[in-house]
Amino acid sequence: MGPGREERSRTMQGDFRRILSQADPSNGAAALDAIEDGLSALTNSRPAVAAQHLATLAFRFMGENRLDLAGRAYDLAARVTPAPAAAYRLAAIRTRILDLCRRKAFDLVEGLLQELREAKAAAGDHGQNDPSLIHIAWDYELAGDAESAVRSYLLARIARDQLGGQAPDDRRRHP
């Protein structure tokens, strides 16, 4: 790497740290846009570290109930480094499903279920860590939102049929 590229890489690393430390729900989309714009510089030096920072940012956004931003951050982490990319991709899809269900964008979830199945296969994930559509349906039911509850239960059935076995997190009802 020549002196010019090395300097740009150091500058991007500094910008990346600043963006990460200042990112919050109010500026998260702009922060992720800035990171995405400089993504190629991140992959030149220590991509695994950059991916871990992005996954941590995604976790922060999840804790702040900004699942849309968390999904984007996981997607960026998957693009930065090939080693754990499958796991980050899987986390992005799971987070996106939760976000769409909470925003009542149920029609978009069905298409993600196939992506979820493919991402699980790529990551070698055979566990039951998928979004609990049954739990989401139950939350809607308790809130008196019958239509959203029914839509979530239907998605749980579709997920069960596509992913095999029980609907995600349906273990409580069928031991």
Solvent accessible surface area in square Angstrom, and as a share of the most:
residue,aa,sasa,rsa
1,M,122,0.55
2,G,34,0.33
3,P,122,0.76
4,G,42,0.40
5,R,126,0.46
6,E,76,0.34
7,E,90,0.40
8,R,150,0.55
9,S,9,0.06
10,R,137,0.50
11,T,72,0.42
12,M,23,0.10
13,Q,35,0.15
14,G,30,0.29
15,D,50,0.26
16,F,2,0.01
17,R,145,0.53
18,R,120,0.44
19,I,18,0.09
20,L,17,0.08
21,S,86,0.55
22,Q,103,0.46
23,A,3,0.02
24,D,55,0.28
25,P,44,0.27
26,S,107,0.69
27,N,59,0.30
28,G,0,0.00
29,A,52,0.40
30,A,67,0.52
31,A,9,0.07
32,L,0,0.00
33,D,70,0.36
34,A,41,0.32
35,I,0,0.00
36,E,62,0.28
37,D,128,0.66
38,G,14,0.13
39,L,13,0.07
40,S,85,0.55
41,A,22,0.17
42,L,0,0.00
43,T,53,0.31
44,N,72,0.37
45,S,31,0.20
46,R,167,0.61
47,P,43,0.27
48,A,64,0.49
49,V,59,0.34
50,A,3,0.03
51,A,1,0.00
52,Q,102,0.46
53,H,80,0.36
54,L,0,0.00
55,A,11,0.09
56,T,67,0.39
57,L,2,0.01
58,A,0,0.00
59,F,146,0.61
60,R,86,0.31
61,F,0,0.00
62,M,65,0.29
63,G,72,0.69
64,E,77,0.35
65,N,99,0.51
66,R,79,0.29
67,L,8,0.04
68,D,54,0.28
69,L,5,0.03
70,A,0,0.00
71,G,3,0.03
72,R,76,0.28
73,A,0,0.00
74,Y,25,0.09
75,D,36,0.18
76,L,4,0.02
77,A,0,0.00
78,A,15,0.11
79,R,137,0.50
80,V,5,0.03
81,T,7,0.04
82,P,118,0.74
83,A,92,0.71
84,P,48,0.30
85,A,22,0.17
86,A,35,0.27
87,A,55,0.43
88,Y,26,0.10
89,R,89,0.32
90,L,6,0.03
91,A,26,0.20
92,A,0,0.00
93,I,1,0.00
94,R,37,0.13
95,T,4,0.02
96,R,62,0.23
97,I,1,0.00
98,L,36,0.18
99,D,11,0.06
100,L,11,0.05
101,C,0,0.00
102,R,131,0.48
103,R,144,0.53
104,K,106,0.45
105,A,27,0.21
106,F,10,0.04
107,D,111,0.57
108,L,115,0.57
109,V,0,0.00
110,E,81,0.36
111,G,53,0.51
112,L,16,0.08
113,L,1,0.01
114,Q,66,0.29
115,E,59,0.27
116,L,1,0.01
117,R,115,0.42
118,E,99,0.45
119,A,8,0.06
120,K,23,0.10
121,A,77,0.59
122,A,78,0.60
123,A,37,0.28
124,G,46,0.44
125,D,27,0.14
126,H,167,0.74
127,G,33,0.32
128,Q,75,0.33
129,N,109,0.56
130,D,12,0.06
131,P,9,0.06
132,S,20,0.13
133,L,2,0.01
134,I,13,0.07
135,H,85,0.38
136,I,13,0.06
137,A,0,0.00
138,W,103,0.36
139,D,68,0.35
140,Y,27,0.10
141,E,81,0.36
142,L,124,0.61
143,A,82,0.64
144,G,65,0.62
145,D,35,0.18
146,A,70,0.54
147,E,127,0.57
148,S,5,0.03
149,A,3,0.02
150,V,83,0.47
151,R,76,0.28
152,S,0,0.00
153,Y,57,0.22
154,L,100,0.50
155,L,9,0.04
156,A,0,0.00
157,R,134,0.49
158,I,50,0.25
159,A,0,0.00
160,R,70,0.25
161,D,101,0.53
162,Q,60,0.27
163,L,41,0.20
164,G,43,0.41
165,G,62,0.59
166,Q,61,0.27
167,A,4,0.03
168,P,4,0.02
169,D,32,0.17
170,D,15,0.08
171,R,111,0.41
172,R,147,0.54
173,R,122,0.44
174,H,104,0.46
175,P,166,1.04
